[in-house]
Amino acid sequence: MGMDDKEELDDELVKSLERLVEEETSVAKAFVDNQKEISSEGAAGTTATGDADMGKTKVIPKVTPDMITKTEKDMQKTGIYNSDEVRASVRREPHNPIEDTNTDIYSDDNRNKEVRNVYDVDNAVRKNTVKPATVKSAVKSEDGNRRPAAEMKEKADTGKGMDASKKRLIITISCIVAVILAIAGVTAGVINHNKNKESYKYNYDKGMESYKNNEYDTAIKYLSKASKLNEGKKNAELKYTLYECYKEKDNTDMQIEVLKDILSFDENNENAIKVLAAIYEKKKDGTSLTELIKSYKDKDGYKYLSDYIVEEPKPSVEAGTYDDEQKLQFAESSSSTVYYTLDKSEPTSKSTAYSGSAIDIKKGTTTVKAVAVNSIGVYSNIVELVYTVDYKKPSAPSVSPESGTYSQGQQVTVSNIPAGSNAYYTLDGSTPTVNSEMYTEPFDIPTGNNVISVIIVDAHNQTSTVVKRNYVVNKAKTFSYNECLDILKEKLITDGVLKSDGSTTKEGNEVTFVYQPKTTVDSVEMYIVRFDVTENSKTTTKGYYGIGIKDGTCYKVTKEDGSYSASEY
């Protein structure tokens, strides 16, 4: 027989006992009414009626809840809770209020027997088969002396009252009341048992027993009840067992409810956190899992969620202040997608998805908020990046040479031009603009007095300060071939190649300078001279020399495949 069947029998027993009490009470009342009628036949109406009423009102009590409660308390004190003890209590007769009057009837040995004799005598008298004087029962009279029943009956016949009938009535009703009280005691015991079923210990023990027996529905019934009582409201073990029952029944919603209940009073419970996260992942409930992770940020339980945390987006450019535009990128992941906003709103999976292309961070302040979202909708922490771009003017250009007087052919060089920027210049001292001459390579300074102005303009039209140089360039002298040849001979004499006559080598061999066509070598216009030496009537070319037409500088020249190269000599 299962526990549910036993409980149903207990309930039925209580109902049956209640009906029995009600029936016995009705029987007692009916008996009293019957005795009234009998008394009316043998005595005066007023006296008999009064005795019957007295017997009715004084002997038959109404069984009230207070009586049952008192009986229940007595049962708790005496420990009568099992069926054997209850049956024994029913068998025991209650104390009779007229024991002092009928000592023989209520003696320990003859109590039950004499009670039956009373009923037998009463029946015999009614049937006139036995005369009252032959009744052997001895009772005490009002004066305390023991007298035969016949004498007492005779006294009653002479108008002294209906004492014998009254006593029989009281005895009979007392027995009925005793039965009723015994039944009330049994009822109280059952009620107390039912009250025990409402206790924490009862429901906890029943629930755990059912769980061990794999009776999960029954276990849920008892453990749920126990978990709502004071002792069970914060019992993590009980509630985790309840979760296990719901797990066996594949009731996911109740699993979640029980786990949340555990975390409401034991927020860092490792098992509850891990299992709840696993349930959300299995359900692909990214929203609930995200909320769980966020709720444990900066708490000890956060470490139990490490397997479910989505890594934050990683920017290629750190937040900060810059003087130029930036190109922002995010490291991509195969397990998540990055979403971002540029309007300070919180990013979601409905925001702009990062595609791999750089995000332009332009002049001013730009706030980028980004979040990574995995395949089931779990969000990472939001990354907020604030960039301030304040375009800085480019540095001033470097211009060489410094201001001064130079010969014709002097060039100007501009450097320190940032990538993406350009240099512009003027030759009349005015401030350059983007419409002025753009510098691309060194340029010649015109002859005369010149004021050259140079600026740099970057990609954002930011302009550097102006750099100015004042150059005085004299017109350069042009040397003739003979002048150039004399300059070369002086150089060769100085270096000991020629003797002081300028026509023989230091060994005494004759030298011949052979004119070559004027040409430009490495941007220098020069005269080319072939250097021949005659030794023992044999003439050999020893090399070539070049002399700059504009400045008279001498060069050693090499001829190869009809082309010349020169190095200063």
WOZISUL-V94191 format. One line per field, one symbol per residue. psi: psi as a letter, one per 20 degrees, with the letter a starting at -180 (. if undefined). A space follows every 10 residues. Layout:
psi->???
This chain:
psi->prhhhghhgg ghgggghghg ggghgggggh gghghggghh hirqgggggg gghghghhhn qporhggggg hghhhhgikn hrhghgghhh hpqrppijhh hmghhkqhhj ghghghhghg gghgghikip qhiipipprp ahjiqpqqhg hhhhhhhjji rlgghghhgg gghggghggg hgghggghgg ghghhhiiqg gghgggghgh ghjkmhgggg gghgghiirg hihknhgghh hgghghghjk ngghgggggh ggihimhkog ggggggghgh ghikmhghhg hgghhjpjrh ihhijhiipp qqqoqhpqqa pqjrqqopqq pqqiirppqr qjjjrpqaii apppiiqqpp oaqapppppq qppahjjpqr qppppppooo ppqqqqqppq rrqapqrpip qpppaloqpi rqqqqqjjir pqaiiappph rqqqpqqaop oppprppaij kpprrppqqo pooqpqqpqr ghhhghhggh ghghijhqri ijiqriijqp ppopprqprp pljpprpppp oqpppljppp piaqqqpphh ijpqqppppp kiqqqqpp.
